[in-house]
Amino acid sequence: MKTDDHLREVIVCLGSSCFARGNSQHLAAIEAYLQSHGLSDEIRVTGRLCQDECKEGPNLTSCSNHYHNVTSAKLREILQQMSTGAH
């Protein structure tokens, strides 16, 4: 298991706008993906209340990359990139 300093991180906006636009489902999908691909010890999922970009939500951040208007298809792409180490 990697130490907290070496974990990659996915930050999911849990502000009311992003949460209602899909991040409630995205959060569950991310956790399920990490679990099924054995990545739970390598990638930390963090929720934040607002990333101040509500009009462009749902928003998330992965490996310092900011994503807006995240759809289920885009989320799958992001997760696949993270699982291969590409960002």
C-alpha positions in Angstrom: 0.0 0.0 0.0 1.3 3.4 -0.9 1.6 6.1 1.7 -0.8 9.0 1.7 1.9 11.2 0.2 2.1 8.9 -2.9 -1.6 8.3 -3.5 -3.1 9.7 -6.6 -6.4 11.6 -5.9 -9.7 12.1 -7.5 -11.6 15.1 -6.1 -15.4 15.0 -6.7 -17.3 18.2 -6.3 -20.2 17.5 -3.9 -21.8 20.9 -4.2 -25.5 20.8 -4.7 -25.4 21.7 -8.4 -22.7 19.1 -9.3 -24.2 16.5 -7.0 -27.6 16.9 -8.7 -26.1 16.9 -12.2 -24.5 13.5 -11.8 -21.7 13.5 -9.3 -23.9 11.5 -6.9 -23.8 8.6 -9.4 -20.2 9.4 -10.4 -19.0 9.0 -6.8 -20.4 5.5 -6.6 -19.1 4.6 -10.1 -15.6 5.8 -9.1 -15.5 3.8 -5.9 -16.8 0.7 -7.7 -14.2 1.0 -10.5 -11.3 1.4 -8.1 -12.5 -1.6 -6.0 -13.0 -3.9 -9.1 -9.6 -2.9 -10.6 -7.7 -3.2 -7.3 -6.8 0.5 -7.2 -8.4 1.4 -3.9 -4.9 1.4 -2.2 -3.4 3.6 -5.0 -6.1 6.2 -5.6 -7.9 8.3 -2.9 -11.4 9.6 -3.6 -12.1 12.9 -1.9 -15.3 15.0 -1.9 -15.3 18.7 -1.7 -18.4 20.9 -1.2 -17.8 23.3 -4.1 -15.1 23.9 -6.7 -16.6 27.3 -7.6 -17.4 26.3 -11.2 -21.0 25.3 -10.7 -22.2 26.4 -14.2 -19.8 23.9 -15.8 -20.6 20.9 -13.6 -20.5 18.2 -12.8 -16.8 18.9 -12.0 -14.0 16.7 -10.8 -10.3 16.8 -10.5 -7.9 14.0 -11.2 -4.1 14.2 -10.9 -4.3 18.0 -11.0 -6.4 17.9 -14.2 -9.8 19.7 -13.9 -12.8 18.2 -15.8 -16.1 19.9 -16.4 -19.4 18.7 -17.7 -18.4 15.2 -16.8 -20.6 12.5 -18.3 -20.6 8.8 -17.6 -18.6 8.2 -20.8 -16.0 10.9 -19.9 -15.7 9.5 -16.4 -14.9 6.0 -17.8 -12.2 7.7 -19.9 -10.7 9.5 -16.9 -10.7 6.3 -14.8 -9.1 4.3 -17.6 -6.3 6.9 -17.9 -5.8 6.8 -14.2 -5.6 3.0 -14.1 -2.9 3.0 -16.7 -1.0 5.8 -15.0 -1.7 8.3 -17.8 -3.1 11.7 -16.8 
